[in-house]
Amino acid sequence: MSTPAKAIAQLPIASIVTTLVFPARYARFGAFQADLESEELYQDGQRIKVQAKVFQGLSLLLSRCGDIVTREEVRRHLWPDTLLSNLDANVNTTMNKLRQVLGDSPESPAFIETIPRRGYSFIASVEFSNVPGASIAERVKTVSDAIVPATSQAGASGAHWFKKHARTGLRVISLLIAGMIVGALLAFVWFFAQAKNQRAATDVKVSAALAGGDMHRNSG
């Protein structure tokens, strides 16, 4: 009695389980951190829900970051005991879900690049560590948050210094202007007095000259 072709297609095959090797437990990339032992994914320190198959696909790509992982390798890693005709579609679906979780785009990939007719490649920079911690993006944000208040405080101090010294400068300028005005007035008064004295001296000389002329005529 022959076995139906469809049943043969669904018979389990020998397990080909790929053992993934990582340099450390945690993998950090962008704003994400993957706990490769507990199969948990965090974004900006917050855990996000990821289906088991989707995380396994991520783990496979992270274990070969920068290299090309073929579609057959993805299929054998995610479904090692099953041979179904629609597994190729399952690979597509899993990778699309992974891109959605990471907020990635196949047209402009930041994490997962599709290699036509071959497979996929994880193109983002990955940092491995045995100590859980903030992602690179979070650490940059922390440093930025620390710099901004310091800059704001320095700006506030600078503004306070400017206001304080601006008032002093205005007083000095006011005194200088007042001094210039007073000096100009004194100079005007001095010149006016000098001119008055000169006119008075001139009048005296003229009067003396006239008086001398009269005396000369009288004596003549």
C-alpha distance (Angstrom), angle and dihedral (degrees) to the residues before:
residue distance angle dihedral
M1 . . .
S2 3.78 . .
T3 3.79 124.3 .
P4 3.82 115.8 -121.9
A5 3.78 114.1 -104.2
K6 3.83 92.7 -123.1
A7 3.80 91.3 53.2
I8 3.79 90.1 50.5
A9 3.79 89.5 52.4
Q10 3.80 90.2 55.7
L11 3.81 97.1 46.3
P12 3.81 112.6 116.4
I13 3.77 115.4 -107.3
A14 3.75 129.0 -152.4
S15 3.78 111.0 -63.8
I16 3.77 114.2 -105.0
V17 3.78 101.5 -172.9
T18 3.76 114.9 -178.4
T19 3.78 112.8 -144.8
L20 3.77 108.8 -143.5
V21 3.77 118.3 -144.8
F22 3.81 121.6 -156.0
P23 3.81 129.8 -179.5
A24 3.83 90.8 -132.8
R25 3.78 142.6 3.4
Y26 3.79 99.1 -105.1
A27 3.79 127.4 55.2
R28 3.80 118.6 -164.7
F29 3.79 123.8 -166.9
G30 3.78 126.8 160.8
A31 3.80 109.1 -37.4
F32 3.84 91.8 -22.8
Q33 3.79 134.6 93.6
A34 3.80 121.9 -170.3
D35 3.80 121.5 -157.6
L36 3.78 98.6 -149.8
E37 3.81 94.3 -167.9
S38 3.79 100.5 48.8
E39 3.83 91.9 31.4
E40 3.80 93.4 -127.0
L41 3.78 127.5 144.2
Y42 3.79 125.5 -153.1
Q43 3.77 130.4 -167.9
D44 3.81 117.9 -162.2
G45 3.81 87.9 -16.9
Q46 3.82 94.3 -52.6
R47 3.79 120.2 112.3
I48 3.79 114.3 -122.6
K49 3.79 128.2 -161.7
V50 3.78 116.0 -104.0
Q51 3.80 127.6 173.5
A52 3.80 115.1 -118.3
K53 3.80 94.9 -115.9
V54 3.79 91.2 47.4
F55 3.81 91.8 52.3
Q56 3.80 90.5 46.8
G57 3.79 88.9 54.0
L58 3.80 89.4 50.4
S59 3.80 90.8 49.4
L60 3.79 91.1 51.7
L61 3.79 91.9 52.1
L62 3.82 92.4 45.6
S63 3.81 90.9 52.1
R64 3.80 88.4 57.5
C65 3.80 100.6 31.3
G66 3.77 110.8 169.8
D67 3.82 92.2 18.1
I68 3.78 129.4 94.8
V69 3.81 114.6 -101.9
T70 3.79 109.6 -160.9
R71 3.78 122.6 -133.4
E72 3.81 88.6 -117.4
E73 3.80 90.3 56.2
V74 3.79 90.0 51.4
R75 3.79 90.7 49.2
R76 3.82 93.8 48.4
H77 3.80 92.3 46.7
L78 3.81 96.5 48.0
W79 3.81 99.1 36.2
P80 3.82 106.7 22.9
D81 3.80 96.2 155.2
T82 3.78 99.5 43.5
L83 3.78 134.7 74.2
L84 3.77 110.2 -170.0
S85 3.76 130.3 160.0
N86 3.82 93.0 -127.4
L87 3.82 97.3 51.9
D88 3.79 90.2 105.2
A89 3.79 89.2 60.9
N90 3.81 89.0 46.9
V91 3.81 89.7 56.3
N92 3.81 89.9 52.8
T93 3.79 91.9 48.0
T94 3.81 93.3 48.5
M95 3.80 93.3 49.9
N96 3.80 91.4 46.8
K97 3.82 90.4 52.1
L98 3.81 90.0 48.6
R99 3.79 90.2 52.4
Q100 3.80 89.9 50.3
V101 3.81 90.9 52.3
L102 3.80 91.3 50.5
G103 3.79 93.8 41.4
D104 3.80 89.1 -121.1
S105 3.78 130.8 150.5
P106 3.83 128.2 -145.5
E107 3.83 89.8 -145.7
S108 3.81 93.7 53.1
P109 3.81 106.0 16.0
A110 3.78 122.7 -166.9
F111 3.82 95.7 173.2
I112 3.81 113.9 9.4
E113 3.77 121.7 39.4
T114 3.79 120.7 -168.0
I115 3.80 113.7 -134.2
P116 3.82 104.9 -153.5
R117 3.81 114.6 -114.8
R118 3.81 90.6 -5.9
G119 3.79 116.0 62.4
Y120 3.79 141.3 -101.5
S121 3.79 140.1 -45.8
F122 3.80 130.2 -159.7
I123 3.80 102.2 -133.8
A124 3.82 102.3 175.7
S125 3.79 122.3 100.5
V126 3.82 110.5 -98.3
E127 3.81 126.1 -157.5
F128 3.81 117.8 -161.7
S129 3.80 123.4 -157.3
N130 3.80 139.4 160.7
V131 3.80 90.4 -142.0
P132 3.80 118.5 74.7
G133 3.73 112.8 -129.6
A134 3.73 148.0 133.9
S135 3.76 118.6 -44.5
I136 3.77 121.2 -113.5
A137 3.80 90.7 -99.4
E138 3.81 91.5 50.3
R139 3.79 91.9 50.0
V140 3.78 90.9 50.0
K141 3.79 89.1 49.0
T142 3.83 90.7 49.0
V143 3.78 91.2 52.3
S144 3.81 90.2 46.7
D145 3.81 91.0 49.6
A146 3.80 89.0 51.5
I147 3.80 93.2 48.3
V148 3.80 96.8 46.8
P149 3.85 96.8 59.1
A150 3.80 90.0 45.2
T151 3.79 89.8 50.4
S152 3.79 90.5 46.5
Q153 3.80 90.8 49.3
A154 3.78 90.8 48.5
G155 3.80 89.3 48.1
A156 3.81 90.7 50.2
S157 3.82 91.0 48.8
G158 3.78 89.9 48.1
A159 3.79 91.1 50.0
H160 3.81 91.1 48.9
W161 3.82 90.4 48.9
F162 3.79 90.8 48.3
K163 3.80 93.1 49.5
K164 3.79 92.2 47.3
H165 3.78 95.0 48.4
A166 3.78 92.5 38.7
R167 3.81 89.6 61.5
T168 3.81 90.0 49.2
G169 3.78 90.6 48.1
L170 3.78 91.6 50.4
R171 3.81 90.5 52.4
V172 3.81 91.2 50.5
I173 3.80 91.7 47.8
S174 3.81 90.8 48.4
L175 3.81 90.8 51.2
L176 3.80 91.1 48.2
I177 3.79 92.0 50.5
A178 3.81 91.4 46.7
G179 3.81 89.7 49.3
M180 3.78 91.1 50.0
I181 3.80 91.0 50.5
V182 3.83 92.5 48.3
G183 3.82 90.1 46.6
A184 3.78 90.9 50.5
L185 3.82 90.9 49.9
L186 3.82 92.0 49.0
A187 3.80 90.8 48.5
F188 3.81 89.9 50.2
V189 3.82 92.0 49.6
W190 3.82 90.9 47.8
F191 3.80 93.5 49.8
F192 3.81 90.0 45.5
A193 3.84 91.1 51.8
Q194 3.79 91.1 46.3
A195 3.79 91.2 50.8
K196 3.83 91.1 47.8
N197 3.81 91.9 49.3
Q198 3.81 90.8 48.0
R199 3.80 91.2 51.0
A200 3.80 90.3 48.7
A201 3.80 91.6 50.5
T202 3.79 90.3 48.2
D203 3.81 90.8 51.1
V204 3.81 90.5 50.7
K205 3.79 91.0 51.6
V206 3.78 91.9 48.8
S207 3.80 92.3 48.2
A208 3.80 90.5 48.9
A209 3.76 91.2 49.2
L210 3.81 91.6 50.2
A211 3.77 91.8 47.1
G212 3.80 90.4 50.5
G213 3.78 90.6 51.2
D214 3.80 92.7 51.7
M215 3.79 92.3 49.7
H216 3.79 90.2 50.7
R217 3.79 92.4 52.0
N218 3.80 92.8 47.1
S219 3.77 92.4 51.3
G220 3.78 90.3 49.2
